[in-house]
Amino acid sequence: MEFTSDDARAHYDAVRAVLDGVVVGLDFDGTLSPVVDDPEAARLHPGAPGVLLELAEVVRAVAVITGRPARQAIAMGDLDALGNAMLDRGAELFVFGQYGNERWSATEQRIRSPRPPAGLASFERELPAVLRTAGAADAFVEEKGLAVAVHTRRMADPAEALERLRGPVAALAERHHLTIEPGRNVLEIRSGDMHKGQAVRAFVAEQQATGIVFGGDDLGDIEAFEAVRALRDEGLPGLVVCSASHEQPDLVELADVVVDGPGGIVELLSRLSFPLRA
């Protein structure tokens, strides 16, 4: 756990001073769950459920804010059971799936979701031809309901394949009025109407939070980082945490605290809550 500046330590202390009204937002892949070659095999870090239960005793609410479909994140993290246990300890668990387009809570136990964006079905039909032309027919395509993700992690040279695909896939997305979100060996194509920054602001407002902590690891988290910093400028205590990796160093300069992957996130959340637990 490394503070990036003296101001960062002050932001940490400011959040801890109002912890009973703080909300915590966390990305799933790379933050709560280690990144794996098969995205369907992702699971929470072994220490995550326990520390989230501890955190539930001292904060107002916790949200998983992810690019994954909410249903998928709930199943992979066993979040329905975890949410019920958190309710017993006094905090609500939310899942904002697909960058905030989908919403689930432990209390409500159902997913609210909009219709898929216009153009996505046509994009999916044309994508295989684009991949073949780019020499990447073996890229793994993940259909997410409201988005499509093209993964290169399983390919011989994931980084080179990602760069080779970025232009053609972006051009196809633009033709169908969709947004492309590059990530750690993945290109995600979705509507640009919603992002994690909007989800963070909605979460804070709905919970009437006295502070916000957000942890993320990839480019899709940048809007959430910026939302926390903007809320802080508006007077709300806030802390931005980067779950760092060699694959994606760009978020470090935006963070107050840098930790070593999901294990570091678990350690930070434990430190954040430990002195205040009964």
Secondary structure, DSSP 8 states (H G I E B T S, - for coil): -EESSHHHHHHHHHHHHTGGGEEEEE-SBTTTB---SSGGG----TTHHHHHHHHHTTSSEEEEE-SS-HHHHHHHHTHHHHHHHHHHTT-EEEEEEGGGTEEEETTT-S-B-----TTHHHHHHHHHHHHHHTT-TTSEEEE-SSEEEEE-TTSSSHHHHHHHHHHHHHHHHHHTT-EEEEETTEEEEE-SS--HHHHHHHHHHHHT-SEEEEEE-SGGGHHHHHHHHHHHHTT--EEEEEEE-TT--TTGGG-SEEEEHHHHHHHHHHHHHGGG--
